[in-house]
Amino acid sequence: MAAHAHESNTKRIWIVLAILSVITAVEVVLGIYKPEALHLSSVLGTSLLNWLFIILTIVKAYYITWAFMHMEGEKTWFRRSVVWTAVFLICYLVTLVLIEGGYLFDTLAPLVKW
């Protein structure tokens, strides 16, 4: 048997931590300040701010899958089957939440003071 050299992943872990921290910090800052240009504009049934949160969350989920499930070392077909299945499932669930949320808002608007 050939000896397998162990490589340190410390640098890679710090890079992943930095990228995920920056994305999370952007989400937190946008959630606290809620810029009116993003919050009050409507695109495809919800605000641009909500779409930005959805996209950033999908990017974080993709990067976590890529880094911590070690997808970069797998075969292309396997990477695509894992990652794209998750992406399509997330998009489907987001669509359902937006449709149902819009329905509840329209239905309860006369009854509840938002």
C-alpha atoms as an extended CHARMM CRD file, in Angstrom:
* protein
*
       114  EXT
         1         1  MET       CA              0.0000000000        0.0000000000        0.0000000000  PROA      1               0.0000000000
         2         2  ALA       CA              1.1540000000        3.4530000000       -0.8140000000  PROA      2               0.0000000000
         3         3  ALA       CA              1.3000000000        5.9930000000        1.9620000000  PROA      3               0.0000000000
         4         4  HSD       CA             -1.3350000000        8.6640000000        1.7530000000  PROA      4               0.0000000000
         5         5  ALA       CA             -0.1040000000       12.1190000000        2.6770000000  PROA      5               0.0000000000
         6         6  HSD       CA             -2.4160000000       14.0690000000        4.9460000000  PROA      6               0.0000000000
         7         7  GLU       CA             -2.9110000000       17.6770000000        3.9060000000  PROA      7               0.0000000000
         8         8  SER       CA             -3.9210000000       20.3700000000        6.3270000000  PROA      8               0.0000000000
         9         9  ASN       CA             -7.2130000000       22.0620000000        5.4870000000  PROA      9               0.0000000000
        10        10  THR       CA             -6.8020000000       24.9130000000        7.9440000000  PROA      10              0.0000000000
        11        11  LYS       CA             -6.4820000000       27.5730000000        5.2320000000  PROA      11              0.0000000000
        12        12  ARG       CA             -9.4920000000       26.2130000000        3.3750000000  PROA      12              0.0000000000
        13        13  ILE       CA            -11.6120000000       26.1810000000        6.5430000000  PROA      13              0.0000000000
        14        14  TRP       CA            -10.7380000000       29.8260000000        7.2460000000  PROA      14              0.0000000000
        15        15  ILE       CA            -11.6300000000       30.8050000000        3.6710000000  PROA      15              0.0000000000
        16        16  VAL       CA            -14.9920000000       29.0230000000        3.9470000000  PROA      16              0.0000000000
        17        17  LEU       CA            -15.6150000000       30.6940000000        7.3050000000  PROA      17              0.0000000000
        18        18  ALA       CA            -14.7930000000       34.1150000000        5.8300000000  PROA      18              0.0000000000
        19        19  ILE       CA            -17.0760000000       33.6790000000        2.7970000000  PROA      19              0.0000000000
        20        20  LEU       CA            -20.0130000000       32.3950000000        4.8420000000  PROA      20              0.0000000000
        21        21  SER       CA            -19.4850000000       35.1350000000        7.4430000000  PROA      21              0.0000000000
        22        22  VAL       CA            -19.5240000000       37.8780000000        4.8000000000  PROA      22              0.0000000000
        23        23  ILE       CA            -22.7290000000       36.5330000000        3.2310000000  PROA      23              0.0000000000
        24        24  THR       CA            -24.3540000000       36.2300000000        6.6720000000  PROA      24              0.0000000000
        25        25  ALA       CA            -23.2320000000       39.7510000000        7.6350000000  PROA      25              0.0000000000
        26        26  VAL       CA            -24.7770000000       41.1340000000        4.4340000000  PROA      26              0.0000000000
        27        27  GLU       CA            -28.0380000000       39.3400000000        5.2400000000  PROA      27              0.0000000000
        28        28  VAL       CA            -28.0650000000       40.6720000000        8.8100000000  PROA      28              0.0000000000
        29        29  VAL       CA            -27.3210000000       44.2580000000        7.7460000000  PROA      29              0.0000000000
        30        30  LEU       CA            -30.0250000000       44.1440000000        5.0650000000  PROA      30              0.0000000000
        31        31  GLY       CA            -32.4560000000       42.6390000000        7.5900000000  PROA      31              0.0000000000
        32        32  ILE       CA            -31.7750000000       45.3710000000       10.1370000000  PROA      32              0.0000000000
        33        33  TYR       CA            -31.8330000000       48.3810000000        7.8260000000  PROA      33              0.0000000000
        34        34  LYS       CA            -34.3690000000       47.1840000000        5.2130000000  PROA      34              0.0000000000
        35        35  PRO       CA            -33.5130000000       49.6660000000        2.4500000000  PROA      35              0.0000000000
        36        36  GLU       CA            -36.7460000000       51.1460000000        1.1000000000  PROA      36              0.0000000000
        37        37  ALA       CA            -35.6130000000       50.7390000000       -2.5060000000  PROA      37              0.0000000000
        38        38  LEU       CA            -35.3760000000       46.9770000000       -1.9430000000  PROA      38              0.0000000000
        39        39  HSD       CA            -38.1690000000       46.5420000000        0.5910000000  PROA      39              0.0000000000
        40        40  LEU       CA            -40.9460000000       48.4730000000       -1.1140000000  PROA      40              0.0000000000
        41        41  SER       CA            -40.3590000000       47.3210000000       -4.6940000000  PROA      41              0.0000000000
        42        42  SER       CA            -42.1990000000       44.2300000000       -5.9130000000  PROA      42              0.0000000000
        43        43  VAL       CA            -40.7400000000       41.6310000000       -8.2760000000  PROA      43              0.0000000000
        44        44  LEU       CA            -42.6210000000       38.4080000000       -9.0730000000  PROA      44              0.0000000000
        45        45  GLY       CA            -44.9950000000       38.7860000000       -6.1580000000  PROA      45              0.0000000000
        46        46  THR       CA            -42.5800000000       39.7010000000       -3.3790000000  PROA      46              0.0000000000
        47        47  SER       CA            -40.1170000000       42.4360000000       -2.5340000000  PROA      47              0.0000000000
        48        48  LEU       CA            -36.6790000000       42.6310000000       -4.0320000000  PROA      48              0.0000000000
        49        49  LEU       CA            -35.2760000000       42.3450000000       -0.5090000000  PROA      49              0.0000000000
        50        50  ASN       CA            -36.9460000000       38.9470000000       -0.0690000000  PROA      50              0.0000000000
        51        51  TRP       CA            -35.5120000000       37.7720000000       -3.3920000000  PROA      51              0.0000000000
        52        52  LEU       CA            -32.0750000000       38.9090000000       -2.2610000000  PROA      52              0.0000000000
        53        53  PHE       CA            -32.4250000000       36.9050000000        0.9700000000  PROA      53              0.0000000000
        54        54  ILE       CA            -33.5580000000       33.8430000000       -0.9730000000  PROA      54              0.0000000000
        55        55  ILE       CA            -30.6520000000       34.0660000000       -3.4070000000  PROA      55              0.0000000000
        56        56  LEU       CA            -28.0750000000       34.6010000000       -0.6580000000  PROA      56              0.0000000000
        57        57  THR       CA            -29.4680000000       31.6450000000        1.2920000000  PROA      57              0.0000000000
        58        58  ILE       CA            -29.2580000000       29.3930000000       -1.7680000000  PROA      58              0.0000000000
        59        59  VAL       CA            -25.6750000000       30.5470000000       -2.3600000000  PROA      59              0.0000000000
        60        60  LYS       CA            -24.7860000000       29.7040000000        1.2490000000  PROA      60              0.0000000000
        61        61  ALA       CA            -26.4370000000       26.2900000000        1.0110000000  PROA      61              0.0000000000
        62        62  TYR       CA            -24.6050000000       25.5640000000       -2.2440000000  PROA      62              0.0000000000
        63        63  TYR       CA            -21.2630000000       26.6220000000       -0.7950000000  PROA      63              0.0000000000
        64        64  ILE       CA            -21.7820000000       24.5880000000        2.3880000000  PROA      64              0.0000000000
        65        65  THR       CA            -22.5900000000       21.5410000000        0.2650000000  PROA      65              0.0000000000
        66        66  TRP       CA            -19.5990000000       22.1850000000       -1.9710000000  PROA      66              0.0000000000
        67        67  ALA       CA            -17.1160000000       22.7130000000        0.8670000000  PROA      67              0.0000000000
        68        68  PHE       CA            -18.2310000000       20.4590000000        3.7050000000  PROA      68              0.0000000000
        69        69  MET       CA            -19.5460000000       17.5490000000        1.6670000000  PROA      69              0.0000000000
        70        70  HSD       CA            -16.3250000000       17.6950000000       -0.4090000000  PROA      70              0.0000000000
        71        71  MET       CA            -18.1860000000       17.9270000000       -3.7080000000  PROA      71              0.0000000000
        72        72  GLU       CA            -15.2520000000       19.4590000000       -5.5630000000  PROA      72              0.0000000000
        73        73  GLY       CA            -13.4790000000       16.0890000000       -5.5350000000  PROA      73              0.0000000000
        74        74  GLU       CA            -16.4270000000       14.0380000000       -6.7760000000  PROA      74              0.0000000000
        75        75  LYS       CA            -17.3510000000       13.0910000000      -10.3100000000  PROA      75              0.0000000000
        76        76  THR       CA            -19.3210000000       15.6450000000      -12.2850000000  PROA      76              0.0000000000
        77        77  TRP       CA            -22.5100000000       13.5920000000      -12.5630000000  PROA      77              0.0000000000
        78        78  PHE       CA            -22.5870000000       12.9870000000       -8.7990000000  PROA      78              0.0000000000
        79        79  ARG       CA            -21.9910000000       16.6660000000       -7.9830000000  PROA      79              0.0000000000
        80        80  ARG       CA            -24.7900000000       17.7130000000      -10.2890000000  PROA      80              0.0000000000
        81        81  SER       CA            -27.2120000000       15.1190000000       -8.9610000000  PROA      81              0.0000000000
        82        82  VAL       CA            -26.6750000000       16.2110000000       -5.3390000000  PROA      82              0.0000000000
        83        83  VAL       CA            -26.3890000000       19.9670000000       -5.7910000000  PROA      83              0.0000000000
        84        84  TRP       CA            -29.0130000000       20.5260000000       -8.4750000000  PROA      84              0.0000000000
        85        85  THR       CA            -31.5370000000       18.3340000000       -6.7010000000  PROA      85              0.0000000000
        86        86  ALA       CA            -31.1400000000       20.4920000000       -3.6040000000  PROA      86              0.0000000000
        87        87  VAL       CA            -31.3350000000       23.7210000000       -5.6200000000  PROA      87              0.0000000000
        88        88  PHE       CA            -34.5320000000       22.6510000000       -7.3990000000  PROA      88              0.0000000000
        89        89  LEU       CA            -36.0830000000       21.4620000000       -4.1290000000  PROA      89              0.0000000000
        90        90  ILE       CA            -35.2750000000       24.7790000000       -2.4480000000  PROA      90              0.0000000000
        91        91  CYS       CA            -36.7100000000       26.7320000000       -5.4020000000  PROA      91              0.0000000000
        92        92  TYR       CA            -39.8840000000       24.6250000000       -5.2760000000  PROA      92              0.0000000000
        93        93  LEU       CA            -40.3140000000       25.1670000000       -1.5380000000  PROA      93              0.0000000000
        94        94  VAL       CA            -39.6800000000       28.9110000000       -1.8790000000  PROA      94              0.0000000000
        95        95  THR       CA            -42.3200000000       29.0930000000       -4.6040000000  PROA      95              0.0000000000
        96        96  LEU       CA            -44.8530000000       27.3350000000       -2.3830000000  PROA      96              0.0000000000
        97        97  VAL       CA            -44.0820000000       29.6110000000        0.5600000000  PROA      97              0.0000000000
        98        98  LEU       CA            -44.4430000000       32.7380000000       -1.5780000000  PROA      98              0.0000000000
        99        99  ILE       CA            -47.7350000000       31.5780000000       -3.0940000000  PROA      99              0.0000000000
       100       100  GLU       CA            -49.2380000000       30.5790000000        0.2470000000  PROA      100             0.0000000000
       101       101  GLY       CA            -47.8980000000       33.6890000000        1.9890000000  PROA      101             0.0000000000
       102       102  GLY       CA            -49.4290000000       35.9020000000       -0.6670000000  PROA      102             0.0000000000
       103       103  TYR       CA            -52.7530000000       34.0850000000       -0.3360000000  PROA      103             0.0000000000
       104       104  LEU       CA            -52.7750000000       34.4400000000        3.4440000000  PROA      104             0.0000000000
       105       105  PHE       CA            -51.8600000000       38.1170000000        3.2090000000  PROA      105             0.0000000000
       106       106  ASP       CA            -54.6530000000       38.7960000000        0.7200000000  PROA      106             0.0000000000
       107       107  THR       CA            -57.1640000000       36.7810000000        2.7330000000  PROA      107             0.0000000000
       108       108  LEU       CA            -56.3180000000       38.1370000000        6.1710000000  PROA      108             0.0000000000
       109       109  ALA       CA            -55.6230000000       41.7460000000        5.1350000000  PROA      109             0.0000000000
       110       110  PRO       CA            -59.1750000000       42.9460000000        5.9110000000  PROA      110             0.0000000000
       111       111  LEU       CA            -59.1130000000       41.2270000000        9.3050000000  PROA      111             0.0000000000
       112       112  VAL       CA            -55.6220000000       42.0110000000       10.6170000000  PROA      112             0.0000000000
       113       113  LYS       CA            -53.8630000000       45.3270000000       10.9790000000  PROA      113             0.0000000000
       114       114  TRP       CA            -50.3910000000       44.6900000000        9.5480000000  PROA      114             0.0000000000
